[in-house]
Amino acid sequence: MLFEKYELLVNPPQARWNEVVQLTHDELQWKMSFHDYQSYLDGYGRNHFKLLVAVDKVTDKAAACICGADFPSIDGSPQVFTIGMYYTHPDHRSEGLGRKLFEQLTITAKESNMFLNAAPDMAQKYAERSGFDKFAPWELKVMVAQAKDCDLTRLESDPKFNIVDFNHVNFEKLDEYDTNVCGGVHRTKFLKKFLTQPESYNKFAIDANDNVIGFCNARIVYGNHVVLGPFYADSPKIASTIMRRTLEEVPFTKCRDTIVAYVPSKNSRGIRMFHIMVTGPVIMSGVLYRQFDKEVIQTAANKIYGITETDTSLI
């Protein structure tokens, strides 16, 4: 059997997460933080989040990995199972190891509406091989800019908006706003954990009734990058204001490597705003297709200026 060569670990110690974060960054430039793992475990709960890592028994090094997060239906909300961190080391490809991990992860999620983000060269394979043939009406544009070229004064900041930090936002209203943007999918505990994890910086726009009208999170990830997300706003002016205020909170912003955002292709104003922020070139380093196996969950693309992350989050 295939797994005779490997040890299969489920939610292994932190060091294994750190290892696969480094592997995927160095080969594929994936952007994750060491701190994300604890946010997943605590935010979703160990019964609803699984990281599978296959370890070579000879070298004791990670050979492949995949993760999944289960979002149960709450009061009729969509039941979703998200899949990410799907990676096999080059030394272990063409063995069927990644496919075996995929099957192992998804075997308990067949009743859920499964979702993943796919690179263009994998999208059709997922559709034909695994039934992920329901495509969302927009893709994610992976926007990357050199942090040294960042000039926050180029972003409009409107003083009429009330901008507060996490300790001064009504979390129930924040959670309600997040759920609405995310197509009704609930992630209350994870949202709080993710926004307060180490090296995360965020600002929130609220109206006169303390209703949330936008928020932006920036987290420092492995490789000294800054990733924007979740980043949602009711208007471009709100988005510009909270983006500037958030990045002003990030220590040594211009000394980071890159600033990254995963922006919906339909949000042309969000893409344009990213260009405005920097004095140098912006690289569209990739496209990710959003695929479901049962039905597409509709989300408010015009309010999304940066999704949370690409491994466990629908948006």
Secondary structure, DSSP 8 states (H G I E B T S, - for coil): -GGGSEEEEES--HHHHHHHHHHHHHHH-----TTHHHHHHHHH-TTTEEEEEEEETTT--EEEEEEEEEE--STT---EEEEEEEEE-GGGTTSSHHHHHHHHHHTT-TTSEEEEEE-HHHHHHHHHHH---EE-SS-EEEEEEEGGGB-GGGS---TTSEEE-GGGS-HHHHHHHHHHHTTT---HHHHHHHHTSTTEEEEEEE-TTS-EEEEEEEEEETTTEEEEEEEEESSHHHHHHHHHHHHHHSTTGGGSSEEEEEEETT-HHHHHHHHHHBSS-EEEEEEEEEEESS------GGGEEE-S-SSS---
